[in-house]
Amino acid sequence: MYGDRDRMRTQFLDAWQKARNEESLSDMEQVLVGIIRDHPEYHALLNDREKALTAEFPPESGTTNPFLHMSMHMGLREQAATDRPAGIRDLHRRLCARYGELDAEHRMMECLGQALWESQRSGQPPDEAQYLECLKRLEGIIGA
C-alpha cells in the first residue's frame, strides 16, 4: 500500500525539485509542476521531501491530503484528454471557460470524489452516467 503512495508522492516531489533546479521536464512532469504551481499552499510541504513522504492526512484531521488533491487534478485532466467517460472533454472545456481551469476542476472534484466514494461503497465500477450528470449540474445543463 505505502509503495504506491510513496511512488506517487515521489513523482510530484521529483518533478517539483527538477523545476526548482530549472532542469528539463517530461510532458507529465510539466503537468505536475503546473498543478503544483497552482497550489502555493503546498509548496512548503513539497520543499521538505522527508516530511512529504511520511505525512499522514487522516480524514478526521480535517486536513486536505495535498497529494490526493493534486492527483485528482491529474485524473480530471487525463479524463478530459482521453474523453473518458465520453463527453467529459467538452464538459471540462466549458466549465474551464466558465470558471477558469483551477476553479472548474475544484468544482469537478466534488463529482469525481462522489463517484469514487459510491464505487468503493458498492464494490462496482464508477457510474459514468451519474458522474456526468453531476458535472452537467455544475454547468447548469440539467436541473439540480
VMD Tcl script that builds the backbone (N, CA, C; Angstrom):
set m [mol new atoms 432]
animate dup $m
set s [atomselect $m all]
$s set {name element resname resid chain x y z} {
  {N N MET 1 A 0.823 -1.194 0.000}
  {CA C MET 1 A 0.000 0.000 0.000}
  {C C MET 1 A 0.867 1.257 0.000}
  {N N TYR 2 A 1.819 1.309 0.929}
  {CA C TYR 2 A 2.644 2.505 1.014}
  {C C TYR 2 A 3.575 2.632 -0.177}
  {N N GLY 3 A 3.929 1.517 -0.824}
  {CA C GLY 3 A 4.783 1.584 -2.007}
  {C C GLY 3 A 4.161 2.443 -3.088}
  {N N ASP 4 A 2.865 2.212 -3.358}
  {CA C ASP 4 A 2.172 3.014 -4.360}
  {C C ASP 4 A 2.074 4.465 -3.916}
  {N N ARG 5 A 1.766 4.678 -2.660}
  {CA C ARG 5 A 1.659 6.032 -2.124}
  {C C ARG 5 A 2.999 6.754 -2.260}
  {N N ASP 6 A 4.068 6.091 -1.855}
  {CA C ASP 6 A 5.394 6.703 -1.927}
  {C C ASP 6 A 5.797 6.971 -3.373}
  {N N ARG 7 A 5.486 6.053 -4.268}
  {CA C ARG 7 A 5.821 6.224 -5.680}
  {C C ARG 7 A 5.096 7.432 -6.259}
  {N N MET 8 A 3.813 7.568 -5.918}
  {CA C MET 8 A 3.045 8.705 -6.424}
  {C C MET 8 A 3.588 10.007 -5.845}
  {N N ARG 9 A 3.846 10.018 -4.554}
  {CA C ARG 9 A 4.381 11.229 -3.926}
  {C C ARG 9 A 5.741 11.593 -4.512}
  {N N THR 10 A 6.553 10.576 -4.759}
  {CA C THR 10 A 7.885 10.807 -5.315}
  {C C THR 10 A 7.803 11.453 -6.696}
  {N N GLN 11 A 6.813 11.083 -7.495}
  {CA C GLN 11 A 6.649 11.707 -8.809}
  {C C GLN 11 A 6.436 13.208 -8.668}
  {N N PHE 12 A 5.568 13.609 -7.752}
  {CA C PHE 12 A 5.342 15.033 -7.520}
  {C C PHE 12 A 6.613 15.700 -7.007}
  {N N LEU 13 A 7.249 15.082 -6.026}
  {CA C LEU 13 A 8.443 15.665 -5.417}
  {C C LEU 13 A 9.590 15.795 -6.412}
  {N N ASP 14 A 9.808 14.761 -7.217}
  {CA C ASP 14 A 10.893 14.807 -8.200}
  {C C ASP 14 A 10.633 15.876 -9.254}
  {N N ALA 15 A 9.407 15.946 -9.746}
  {CA C ALA 15 A 9.079 16.965 -10.749}
  {C C ALA 15 A 9.271 18.363 -10.174}
  {N N TRP 16 A 8.825 18.573 -8.940}
  {CA C TRP 16 A 8.946 19.876 -8.296}
  {C C TRP 16 A 10.422 20.242 -8.103}
  {N N GLN 17 A 11.222 19.271 -7.674}
  {CA C GLN 17 A 12.657 19.526 -7.470}
  {C C GLN 17 A 13.328 19.878 -8.792}
  {N N LYS 18 A 13.002 19.129 -9.850}
  {CA C LYS 18 A 13.579 19.422 -11.161}
  {C C LYS 18 A 13.193 20.826 -11.623}
  {N N ALA 19 A 11.949 21.211 -11.406}
  {CA C ALA 19 A 11.502 22.548 -11.802}
  {C C ALA 19 A 12.258 23.615 -11.016}
  {N N ARG 20 A 12.411 23.397 -9.730}
  {CA C ARG 20 A 13.132 24.359 -8.894}
  {C C ARG 20 A 14.600 24.458 -9.295}
  {N N ASN 21 A 15.164 23.360 -9.808}
  {CA C ASN 21 A 16.552 23.351 -10.270}
  {C C ASN 21 A 16.677 23.780 -11.728}
  {N N GLU 22 A 15.527 24.132 -12.332}
  {CA C GLU 22 A 15.460 24.556 -13.735}
  {C C GLU 22 A 15.993 23.481 -14.684}
  {N N GLU 23 A 15.710 22.218 -14.353}
  {CA C GLU 23 A 16.069 21.095 -15.213}
  {C C GLU 23 A 14.938 20.859 -16.203}
  {N N SER 24 A 15.239 20.161 -17.296}
  {CA C SER 24 A 14.188 19.867 -18.276}
  {C C SER 24 A 13.195 18.879 -17.680}
  {N N LEU 25 A 11.950 19.026 -18.088}
  {CA C LEU 25 A 10.848 18.224 -17.559}
  {C C LEU 25 A 10.188 17.441 -18.679}
  {N N SER 26 A 9.771 16.225 -18.365}
  {CA C SER 26 A 8.960 15.455 -19.311}
  {C C SER 26 A 7.592 16.125 -19.422}
  {N N ASP 27 A 6.803 15.690 -20.382}
  {CA C ASP 27 A 5.453 16.259 -20.539}
  {C C ASP 27 A 4.629 16.069 -19.264}
  {N N MET 28 A 4.697 14.852 -18.687}
  {CA C MET 28 A 3.931 14.600 -17.477}
  {C C MET 28 A 4.436 15.468 -16.330}
  {N N GLU 29 A 5.742 15.613 -16.217}
  {CA C GLU 29 A 6.298 16.457 -15.162}
  {C C GLU 29 A 5.864 17.910 -15.327}
  {N N GLN 30 A 5.750 18.360 -16.554}
  {CA C GLN 30 A 5.281 19.732 -16.792}
  {C C GLN 30 A 3.859 19.920 -16.268}
  {N N VAL 31 A 3.026 18.919 -16.483}
  {CA C VAL 31 A 1.653 18.984 -15.973}
  {C C VAL 31 A 1.666 18.988 -14.445}
  {N N LEU 32 A 2.455 18.083 -13.858}
  {CA C LEU 32 A 2.550 18.026 -12.399}
  {C C LEU 32 A 3.013 19.363 -11.833}
  {N N VAL 33 A 4.045 19.938 -12.415}
  {CA C VAL 33 A 4.583 21.206 -11.923}
  {C C VAL 33 A 3.556 22.318 -12.092}
  {N N GLY 34 A 2.813 22.305 -13.170}
  {CA C GLY 34 A 1.753 23.299 -13.346}
  {C C GLY 34 A 0.722 23.226 -12.239}
  {N N ILE 35 A 0.343 22.006 -11.880}
  {CA C ILE 35 A -0.622 21.814 -10.802}
  {C C ILE 35 A -0.016 22.277 -9.474}
  {N N ILE 36 A 1.239 21.931 -9.242}
  {CA C ILE 36 A 1.907 22.359 -8.010}
  {C C ILE 36 A 1.975 23.881 -7.944}
  {N N ARG 37 A 2.323 24.515 -9.040}
  {CA C ARG 37 A 2.407 25.987 -9.054}
  {C C ARG 37 A 1.059 26.623 -8.758}
  {N N ASP 38 A -0.007 25.964 -9.164}
  {CA C ASP 38 A -1.359 26.465 -8.888}
  {C C ASP 38 A -1.745 26.320 -7.424}
  {N N HIS 39 A -0.927 25.623 -6.641}
  {CA C HIS 39 A -1.239 25.349 -5.240}
  {C C HIS 39 A -0.074 25.762 -4.339}
  {N N PRO 40 A 0.174 27.054 -4.212}
  {CA C PRO 40 A 1.292 27.514 -3.379}
  {C C PRO 40 A 1.163 27.098 -1.913}
  {N N GLU 41 A -0.038 26.794 -1.469}
  {CA C GLU 41 A -0.233 26.360 -0.091}
  {C C GLU 41 A 0.450 25.023 0.191}
  {N N TYR 42 A 0.842 24.291 -0.849}
  {CA C TYR 42 A 1.509 23.008 -0.683}
  {C C TYR 42 A 3.027 23.104 -0.844}
  {N N HIS 43 A 3.541 24.250 -1.251}
  {CA C HIS 43 A 4.965 24.371 -1.562}
  {C C HIS 43 A 5.866 24.050 -0.371}
  {N N ALA 44 A 5.534 24.534 0.812}
  {CA C ALA 44 A 6.385 24.274 1.981}
  {C C ALA 44 A 6.499 22.771 2.228}
  {N N LEU 45 A 5.405 22.054 2.123}
  {CA C LEU 45 A 5.448 20.604 2.310}
  {C C LEU 45 A 6.303 19.951 1.226}
  {N N LEU 46 A 6.102 20.343 -0.007}
  {CA C LEU 46 A 6.827 19.734 -1.122}
  {C C LEU 46 A 8.319 20.066 -1.083}
  {N N ASN 47 A 8.676 21.145 -0.422}
  {CA C ASN 47 A 10.083 21.512 -0.291}
  {C C ASN 47 A 10.780 20.707 0.806}
  {N N ASP 48 A 10.011 19.963 1.595}
  {CA C ASP 48 A 10.556 19.125 2.666}
  {C C ASP 48 A 10.261 17.670 2.312}
  {N N ARG 49 A 11.142 17.074 1.530}
  {CA C ARG 49 A 10.922 15.733 0.973}
  {C C ARG 49 A 10.581 14.700 2.049}
  {N N GLU 50 A 11.356 14.664 3.114}
  {CA C GLU 50 A 11.132 13.654 4.157}
  {C C GLU 50 A 9.744 13.811 4.779}
  {N N LYS 51 A 9.380 15.034 5.098}
  {CA C LYS 51 A 8.058 15.283 5.674}
  {C C LYS 51 A 6.960 14.909 4.677}
  {N N ALA 52 A 7.163 15.275 3.405}
  {CA C ALA 52 A 6.154 14.981 2.380}
  {C C ALA 52 A 5.941 13.482 2.205}
  {N N LEU 53 A 7.019 12.714 2.308}
  {CA C LEU 53 A 6.903 11.269 2.124}
  {C C LEU 53 A 6.270 10.571 3.325}
  {N N THR 54 A 6.361 11.168 4.502}
  {CA C THR 54 A 5.851 10.493 5.699}
  {C C THR 54 A 4.568 11.103 6.253}
  {N N ALA 55 A 4.182 12.252 5.767}
  {CA C ALA 55 A 2.994 12.941 6.303}
  {C C ALA 55 A 1.744 12.089 6.136}
  {N N GLU 56 A 0.920 12.141 7.146}
  {CA C GLU 56 A -0.372 11.456 7.125}
  {C C GLU 56 A -1.470 12.518 7.115}
  {N N PHE 57 A -2.543 12.228 6.432}
  {CA C PHE 57 A -3.658 13.156 6.320}
  {C C PHE 57 A -4.967 12.423 6.591}
  {N N PRO 58 A -5.163 11.955 7.822}
  {CA C PRO 58 A -6.392 11.201 8.116}
  {C C PRO 58 A -7.622 12.098 7.951}
  {N N PRO 59 A -8.712 11.533 7.450}
  {CA C PRO 59 A -9.924 12.324 7.229}
  {C C PRO 59 A -10.396 13.059 8.480}
  {N N GLU 60 A -10.239 12.432 9.646}
  {CA C GLU 60 A -10.729 13.056 10.874}
  {C C GLU 60 A -9.931 14.300 11.262}
  {N N SER 61 A -8.758 14.502 10.635}
  {CA C SER 61 A -7.959 15.691 10.957}
  {C C SER 61 A -8.540 16.951 10.305}
  {N N GLY 62 A -9.388 16.743 9.302}
  {CA C GLY 62 A -9.957 17.891 8.588}
  {C C GLY 62 A -8.968 18.559 7.659}
  {N N THR 63 A -7.805 17.936 7.461}
  {CA C THR 63 A -6.766 18.475 6.596}
  {C C THR 63 A -6.838 17.807 5.237}
  {N N THR 64 A -6.759 18.598 4.190}
  {CA C THR 64 A -6.753 18.055 2.838}
  {C C THR 64 A -5.434 17.348 2.575}
  {N N ASN 65 A -5.518 16.189 1.948}
  {CA C ASN 65 A -4.315 15.487 1.511}
  {C C ASN 65 A -3.873 16.148 0.201}
  {N N PRO 66 A -2.758 16.880 0.219}
  {CA C PRO 66 A -2.352 17.594 -0.987}
  {C C PRO 66 A -2.052 16.672 -2.161}
  {N N PHE 67 A -1.552 15.476 -1.883}
  {CA C PHE 67 A -1.228 14.554 -2.970}
  {C C PHE 67 A -2.495 13.988 -3.602}
  {N N LEU 68 A -3.489 13.702 -2.788}
  {CA C LEU 68 A -4.778 13.258 -3.326}
  {C C LEU 68 A -5.405 14.391 -4.143}
  {N N HIS 69 A -5.370 15.589 -3.599}
  {CA C HIS 69 A -5.954 16.743 -4.279}
  {C C HIS 69 A -5.294 16.955 -5.651}
  {N N MET 70 A -3.954 16.974 -5.666}
  {CA C MET 70 A -3.254 17.202 -6.937}
  {C C MET 70 A -3.449 16.036 -7.894}
  {N N SER 71 A -3.547 14.817 -7.355}
  {CA C SER 71 A -3.801 13.647 -8.208}
  {C C SER 71 A -5.185 13.711 -8.839}
  {N N MET 72 A -6.129 14.281 -8.116}
  {CA C MET 72 A -7.471 14.436 -8.698}
  {C C MET 72 A -7.424 15.422 -9.866}
  {N N HIS 73 A -6.616 16.476 -9.752}
  {CA C HIS 73 A -6.427 17.375 -10.903}
  {C C HIS 73 A -5.880 16.573 -12.088}
  {N N MET 74 A -4.858 15.752 -11.808}
  {CA C MET 74 A -4.270 14.936 -12.877}
  {C C MET 74 A -5.326 14.020 -13.503}
  {N N GLY 75 A -6.112 13.373 -12.654}
  {CA C GLY 75 A -7.140 12.470 -13.150}
  {C C GLY 75 A -8.161 13.179 -14.026}
  {N N LEU 76 A -8.594 14.349 -13.585}
  {CA C LEU 76 A -9.567 15.108 -14.373}
  {C C LEU 76 A -8.977 15.523 -15.718}
  {N N ARG 77 A -7.730 15.934 -15.720}
  {CA C ARG 77 A -7.092 16.340 -16.977}
  {C C ARG 77 A -6.897 15.154 -17.905}
  {N N GLU 78 A -6.591 13.995 -17.340}
  {CA C GLU 78 A -6.467 12.800 -18.168}
  {C C GLU 78 A -7.828 12.389 -18.724}
  {N N GLN 79 A -8.869 12.480 -17.900}
  {CA C GLN 79 A -10.208 12.173 -18.401}
  {C C GLN 79 A -10.567 13.099 -19.555}
  {N N ALA 80 A -10.265 14.380 -19.406}
  {CA C ALA 80 A -10.582 15.344 -20.466}
  {C C ALA 80 A -9.762 15.040 -21.721}
  {N N ALA 81 A -8.488 14.716 -21.557}
  {CA C ALA 81 A -7.618 14.451 -22.710}
  {C C ALA 81 A -8.059 13.210 -23.479}
  {N N THR 82 A -8.554 12.199 -22.757}
  {CA C THR 82 A -8.949 10.944 -23.403}
  {C C THR 82 A -10.453 10.879 -23.680}
  {N N ASP 83 A -11.180 11.890 -23.213}
  {CA C ASP 83 A -12.646 11.929 -23.323}
  {C C ASP 83 A -13.273 10.655 -22.772}
  {N N ARG 84 A -12.797 10.272 -21.609}
  {CA C ARG 84 A -13.329 9.098 -20.915}
  {C C ARG 84 A -13.744 9.494 -19.520}
  {N N PRO 85 A -14.964 9.463 -19.136}
  {CA C PRO 85 A -16.091 8.974 -19.928}
  {C C PRO 85 A -16.447 9.936 -21.073}
  {N N ALA 86 A -17.022 9.360 -22.099}
  {CA C ALA 86 A -17.360 10.129 -23.295}
  {C C ALA 86 A -18.192 11.353 -22.924}
  {N N GLY 87 A -17.753 12.505 -23.402}
  {CA C GLY 87 A -18.452 13.762 -23.147}
  {C C GLY 87 A -17.756 14.631 -22.119}
  {N N ILE 88 A -16.829 14.059 -21.352}
  {CA C ILE 88 A -16.189 14.848 -20.297}
  {C C ILE 88 A -15.245 15.903 -20.867}
  {N N ARG 89 A -14.674 15.655 -22.036}
  {CA C ARG 89 A -13.767 16.643 -22.638}
  {C C ARG 89 A -14.504 17.968 -22.856}
  {N N ASP 90 A -15.673 17.898 -23.454}
  {CA C ASP 90 A -16.436 19.127 -23.704}
  {C C ASP 90 A -16.920 19.765 -22.410}
  {N N LEU 91 A -17.351 18.944 -21.460}
  {CA C LEU 91 A -17.770 19.482 -20.161}
  {C C LEU 91 A -16.605 20.188 -19.465}
  {N N HIS 92 A -15.454 19.571 -19.466}
  {CA C HIS 92 A -14.259 20.168 -18.850}
  {C C HIS 92 A -13.942 21.503 -19.526}
  {N N ARG 93 A -13.958 21.506 -20.850}
  {CA C ARG 93 A -13.643 22.731 -21.603}
  {C C ARG 93 A -14.630 23.839 -21.267}
  {N N ARG 94 A -15.917 23.521 -21.239}
  {CA C ARG 94 A -16.926 24.548 -20.954}
  {C C ARG 94 A -16.849 25.031 -19.510}
  {N N LEU 95 A -16.630 24.105 -18.576}
  {CA C LEU 95 A -16.516 24.504 -17.169}
  {C C LEU 95 A -15.271 25.359 -16.958}
  {N N CYS 96 A -14.184 25.016 -17.635}
  {CA C CYS 96 A -12.961 25.824 -17.523}
  {C C CYS 96 A -13.176 27.219 -18.113}
  {N N ALA 97 A -13.922 27.299 -19.207}
  {CA C ALA 97 A -14.212 28.604 -19.799}
  {C C ALA 97 A -15.084 29.433 -18.857}
  {N N ARG 98 A -15.973 28.776 -18.153}
  {CA C ARG 98 A -16.894 29.485 -17.251}
  {C C ARG 98 A -16.228 29.909 -15.942}
  {N N TYR 99 A -15.426 29.016 -15.347}
  {CA C TYR 99 A -14.887 29.256 -14.009}
  {C C TYR 99 A -13.375 29.451 -13.954}
  {N N GLY 100 A -12.668 29.181 -15.057}
  {CA C GLY 100 A -11.213 29.102 -15.028}
  {C C GLY 100 A -10.831 27.668 -14.690}
  {N N GLU 101 A -9.688 27.221 -15.186}
  {CA C GLU 101 A -9.328 25.804 -15.053}
  {C C GLU 101 A -9.271 25.343 -13.604}
  {N N LEU 102 A -8.604 26.077 -12.755}
  {CA C LEU 102 A -8.418 25.633 -11.373}
  {C C LEU 102 A -9.747 25.551 -10.628}
  {N N ASP 103 A -10.556 26.592 -10.713}
  {CA C ASP 103 A -11.843 26.592 -10.021}
  {C C ASP 103 A -12.770 25.529 -10.601}
  {N N ALA 104 A -12.757 25.387 -11.922}
  {CA C ALA 104 A -13.604 24.374 -12.559}
  {C C ALA 104 A -13.234 22.985 -12.045}
  {N N GLU 105 A -11.942 22.700 -11.997}
  {CA C GLU 105 A -11.528 21.374 -11.546}
  {C C GLU 105 A -11.824 21.174 -10.065}
  {N N HIS 106 A -11.711 22.218 -9.274}
  {CA C HIS 106 A -12.077 22.078 -7.857}
  {C C HIS 106 A -13.562 21.738 -7.736}
  {N N ARG 107 A -14.390 22.333 -8.552}
  {CA C ARG 107 A -15.817 22.002 -8.550}
  {C C ARG 107 A -16.039 20.571 -9.044}
  {N N MET 108 A -15.323 20.199 -10.091}
  {CA C MET 108 A -15.460 18.866 -10.671}
  {C C MET 108 A -15.015 17.777 -9.693}
  {N N MET 109 A -14.071 18.109 -8.826}
  {CA C MET 109 A -13.581 17.128 -7.849}
  {C C MET 109 A -14.680 16.644 -6.925}
  {N N GLU 110 A -15.638 17.499 -6.652}
  {CA C GLU 110 A -16.761 17.070 -5.812}
  {C C GLU 110 A -17.489 15.908 -6.476}
  {N N CYS 111 A -17.721 16.028 -7.783}
  {CA C CYS 111 A -18.406 14.965 -8.522}
  {C C CYS 111 A -17.538 13.720 -8.629}
  {N N LEU 112 A -16.259 13.912 -8.908}
  {CA C LEU 112 A -15.348 12.783 -9.011}
  {C C LEU 112 A -15.247 12.057 -7.675}
  {N N GLY 113 A -15.078 12.812 -6.605}
  {CA C GLY 113 A -14.992 12.213 -5.277}
  {C C GLY 113 A -16.245 11.424 -4.929}
  {N N GLN 114 A -17.398 11.982 -5.262}
  {CA C GLN 114 A -18.668 11.299 -5.005}
  {C C GLN 114 A -18.751 10.000 -5.808}
  {N N ALA 115 A -18.361 10.067 -7.092}
  {CA C ALA 115 A -18.405 8.869 -7.936}
  {C C ALA 115 A -17.470 7.786 -7.401}
  {N N LEU 116 A -16.290 8.179 -6.963}
  {CA C LEU 116 A -15.336 7.207 -6.431}
  {C C LEU 116 A -15.815 6.629 -5.102}
  {N N TRP 117 A -16.390 7.475 -4.258}
  {CA C TRP 117 A -16.910 7.009 -2.976}
  {C C TRP 117 A -18.037 6.005 -3.194}
  {N N GLU 118 A -18.974 6.336 -4.085}
  {CA C GLU 118 A -20.092 5.427 -4.388}
  {C C GLU 118 A -19.574 4.098 -4.941}
  {N N SER 119 A -18.561 4.173 -5.807}
  {CA C SER 119 A -17.986 2.972 -6.392}
  {C C SER 119 A -17.357 2.102 -5.315}
  {N N GLN 120 A -16.610 2.726 -4.429}
  {CA C GLN 120 A -15.966 1.972 -3.358}
  {C C GLN 120 A -17.007 1.350 -2.433}
  {N N ARG 121 A -18.030 2.107 -2.122}
  {CA C ARG 121 A -19.091 1.632 -1.224}
  {C C ARG 121 A -19.851 0.456 -1.827}
  {N N SER 122 A -20.130 0.538 -3.132}
  {CA C SER 122 A -20.923 -0.504 -3.783}
  {C C SER 122 A -20.082 -1.674 -4.289}
  {N N GLY 123 A -18.770 -1.470 -4.415}
  {CA C GLY 123 A -17.928 -2.520 -4.975}
  {C C GLY 123 A -18.080 -2.659 -6.480}
  {N N GLN 124 A -18.671 -1.653 -7.108}
  {CA C GLN 124 A -18.902 -1.651 -8.549}
  {C C GLN 124 A -18.055 -0.552 -9.199}
  {N N PRO 125 A -17.843 -0.646 -10.519}
  {CA C PRO 125 A -17.139 0.453 -11.200}
  {C C PRO 125 A -17.930 1.752 -11.051}
  {N N PRO 126 A -17.253 2.882 -11.161}
  {CA C PRO 126 A -17.976 4.154 -11.073}
  {C C PRO 126 A -19.099 4.239 -12.104}
  {N N ASP 127 A -20.201 4.830 -11.699}
  {CA C ASP 127 A -21.350 5.030 -12.580}
  {C C ASP 127 A -21.068 6.271 -13.425}
  {N N GLU 128 A -20.629 6.051 -14.662}
  {CA C GLU 128 A -20.232 7.161 -15.522}
  {C C GLU 128 A -21.392 8.099 -15.838}
  {N N ALA 129 A -22.574 7.544 -16.030}
  {CA C ALA 129 A -23.729 8.388 -16.348}
  {C C ALA 129 A -24.047 9.310 -15.175}
  {N N GLN 130 A -24.023 8.780 -13.982}
  {CA C GLN 130 A -24.297 9.587 -12.793}
  {C C GLN 130 A -23.207 10.645 -12.593}
  {N N TYR 131 A -21.967 10.269 -12.832}
  {CA C TYR 131 A -20.839 11.194 -12.742}
  {C C TYR 131 A -21.011 12.358 -13.725}
  {N N LEU 132 A -21.346 12.031 -14.972}
  {CA C LEU 132 A -21.547 13.078 -15.980}
  {C C LEU 132 A -22.742 13.971 -15.633}
  {N N GLU 133 A -23.799 13.377 -15.071}
  {CA C GLU 133 A -24.950 14.188 -14.641}
  {C C GLU 133 A -24.542 15.196 -13.587}
  {N N CYS 134 A -23.728 14.767 -12.645}
  {CA C CYS 134 A -23.236 15.662 -11.601}
  {C C CYS 134 A -22.456 16.810 -12.232}
  {N N LEU 135 A -21.584 16.492 -13.188}
  {CA C LEU 135 A -20.801 17.536 -13.855}
  {C C LEU 135 A -21.689 18.481 -14.659}
  {N N LYS 136 A -22.721 17.949 -15.286}
  {CA C LYS 136 A -23.635 18.797 -16.041}
  {C C LYS 136 A -24.392 19.742 -15.130}
  {N N ARG 137 A -24.692 19.297 -13.922}
  {CA C ARG 137 A -25.354 20.195 -12.959}
  {C C ARG 137 A -24.458 21.381 -12.619}
  {N N LEU 138 A -23.155 21.158 -12.596}
  {CA C LEU 138 A -22.220 22.266 -12.348}
  {C C LEU 138 A -22.348 23.344 -13.405}
  {N N GLU 139 A -22.604 22.907 -14.621}
  {CA C GLU 139 A -22.711 23.838 -15.732}
  {C C GLU 139 A -24.132 24.379 -15.877}
  {N N GLY 140 A -25.065 23.730 -15.204}
  {CA C GLY 140 A -26.455 24.167 -15.317}
  {C C GLY 140 A -27.154 23.581 -16.537}
  {N N ILE 141 A -26.568 22.515 -17.129}
  {CA C ILE 141 A -27.184 21.893 -18.299}
  {C C ILE 141 A -28.456 21.162 -17.907}
  {N N ILE 142 A -28.429 20.524 -16.729}
  {CA C ILE 142 A -29.612 19.848 -16.248}
  {C C ILE 142 A -29.945 20.403 -14.873}
  {N N GLY 143 A -31.152 20.246 -14.459}
  {CA C GLY 143 A -31.575 20.777 -13.162}
  {C C GLY 143 A -30.938 20.052 -12.007}
  {N N ALA 144 A -30.859 20.738 -10.886}
  {CA C ALA 144 A -30.310 20.129 -9.678}
  {C C ALA 144 A -31.313 19.204 -9.128}
}
mol reanalyze $m
mol bondsrecalc $m
mol representation Tube
mol addrep $m
